[in-house]
Amino acid sequence: MRQFISFLLKPSAWIAKVSIGIFLILFLWLGYSDHLTPIKEFLDSENLSFHVGATKFSAYVLVKALATIIGLLWVVSILSDFGEIRIKKLRKMRSSNKALITKFFQIVLYTIAFLIGLDILGVDLTSLAIFSGAVGIGLGFGLQKITSNFISGLILLFEKSIETDDLVELNDGTYAYIRQINARYTLVETYDGKEIMIPNEEFITNRVVNWTFNDSNARVEVKIGISYDSDIEKAMEIMLKSATNHPRTMSDPKPECYLREYGDSSINFVLFFWVEDITDGRFEPQSDVMRTIWKEFKANNISIPFPQRDIHIKHEEGR
């Protein structure tokens, strides 16, 4: 109870929620004290009413419905925010499970509020049966994408294929960290600090690379070519030593170097080594190893060739 009261007294929630609460209390007090009886009788008159089956809808009913909806949403928003805060404080639970429980809790609250609202308004659900088909078709077409993204979000939370702080590679080649999985979209943050809201459906229908799905290990690749007059064995030894001595290189699997091809102007190698945590980046260890190889190649007279062209100019006699 103490935590609930402290939540209501937060500055961010105080102005909006308390203002709505005062308005609702004032409205209910005026209604029960018969101060609004003349207005109620006028709005409930036959001139401002229409019938759907045996159910009567008047301007008064609509005003009452609006006040009821506002009141229920006010109560649900307070309970939802309070429940979300409490769920996030659970330490022995993964972030994806917390998000899933939060969404389920919110769905239950809004469902209960919807049913309570219908009961308060005295709406007979059987009288709305004639509209159910048309409303169902309309919702099916109008909310198709929203429903798809909502269901996709639930699938992502159940499958745990992506979770908060995972590093993913999107279908367009963008690298980003998962920051938040919401009901409609997933918030990701790229290396340059951009926050992108991606519809949940994109993670279900498109190919997404999760670099940290089972573990955060990642392989770094370095391609190098040396001249034909260089010592091949010495070059491979330098490359392996440079990768092995880097502080972020894993010992298992150990670095490996392969001769790949005899190119037009160089003998081409590929060097592989693994780093433990890809979220710390791959470019830095790759850059460090390449700089070390460059220095060691120069110290051991191993050259890295670059394309050269010889131009021969022919002169015809008499010109």
Secondary structure, DSSP 8 states (H G I E B T S, - for coil): -HHHHHHHT-HHHHHHHHHHHHHHHHHHHHHHTTTTHHHHHHHTSGGGEEEETTEEEEHHHHHHHHHHHHHHHHHHHHHHHHHHHHHHT-TTS-HHHHHHHHHHHHHHHHHHHHHHHHHHHT--GGGGHHHHHHHHHHHHHHTHHHHHHHHHHHHHHHHTSS-TT-EEE-TTS-EEEEEEE-SSEEEEEETTS-EEEEEHHHHHHS--EETTSS---EEEEEEEEE-TTS-HHHHHHHHHHHHHTSTTB-SSS--EEEEEEE-SS-EEEEEEEEES-GGG-SHHHHHHHHHHHHHHHHHTT---------------TT-
